[in-house]
């Protein structure tokens, strides 16, 4: 089952509200893992859509495994973000409600490639410092 594809068959590209989960994954070296998304070709936190019948926690653990190859456990909720709009390359528009978690790596090896990621890379906090 693919909830979003099934819903889009009914509503087309209209703006809809979708539930998403995302994760901040911090390495032992205190670096943050980001994913270069295949659909939009931008860097962001790994995560994805909640499917029907899943809890937020189940969706997060599944999405992180699919996108990174890592098994994680949830440490805590960092925030819920909902006042923004996403425009997708195929014309779809959504207002995501994103539940963002801090997670711990339990096991696994970082995936080299998958259909949703062009790249996975750890960045140090200094990489995010404002310059200018």
N, C-alpha and C positions, 0 to 999 in steps of 0.2 A: 504494500500500500504506500502511496506517495500523496499525502494529504494536500500539499500545495498544488501539485499537478492536477489532482482531482478537483480542487476548488477553482483553479484557473480555468478549467473546462466550462465551468458554470458562469464565471464572472469576467472572463477575458483579462484585460490589462488594468481594469479598474483598481483604484487604491483600496487595499484591504489591510486589516490589522493582523499581524502574525506574531507568534511567540517564538523567541529565540533564546539560546543560551550561549554564553561565551566564557572563556577561561583565561585567566592570567596564570601562566606556567612559568615559574622561576626556577632556574637551574641551581645546582650546588655552588656555582660561581656567581650567583646573584644576577644572572642575565635573564632577560625576558624573551620567551619564544613567540615569534610572529610567523604568520602564514601569508604568502603571496597568493591571493585567491585567483583561481583560474577564470572565474566568470567575469571579474571586474579588473583583474590585473593590478590590484592594490594590496598593500600590506595591511594586516589587521590581526586581531586575536583569533585563535581557532575557536570554532563553535558552529552552531547551525540551528536548524528549525526543530521545534518540538513536534513529534508525530502524535496523532490521536492515540490515546491510551497510555502515553508515557508520562512519567513525572518529570519535572525539571531536572532532577538529579540523574535519572536514567538517560534522558536525552543528552545531557552534558557528557556523561561517561561514554556513551555510544559515539557521539560526534568526535570527541577527542581521540578515541581509538581509531575511528575511520580516517581522520585527517592527519594524525601525527604518528600513529602506531604505538602511542603511549597508553598505559593503564594508569588512571589517576584516581585519587580520592579527594573529595571535596573538603576543604578546610573551612571556608566561610563565604557567605554572600558579601560581595563588595558593593553592589548597587543594582538598581533597576533603572533602565533608561528607556524613555518612551516618546519624547517629543522631538522626533526627527523623522525624515522621510527617506526611503531608499528608492532609487531609480535603477532598474536592472537593464542590461544591454538588450534584452528581448522586448522591452517596452513595459514590463510589469512595474507597478508602483505599490509600495507597502509602507505602512507605519509599523515598524517593529517595536515590540515590547521585549527588550533584551535583559535577561537576568544574568549578571556578570559575577563570576565566582573566582576566588583564589583556590587553586588546587595544588595538591602534592603529587609528585610522580611516584608511583608504586613500583612499576616495572615497565619493560618494553624498550624497544630501540627506535630512535627517531626514523621515520619512514623517509626513504629517498625520493619517492614520488607517488602521487595518486591522482585520481581524476579531478579532485577539488583544489589541489594545491600545485602551483608552479614551483614553489620553493618553501622550505621551512628553515628558519635561521634564528639563532639566539643573538640578541642585541644587549649591549650594556646600557645602563641607565644614562651614561654620558652621551650616548648616541641620540637621546631625546632632548638634550639640553638646547634651549633656545640660543641662537647666535644673532649677532647683529648689533 
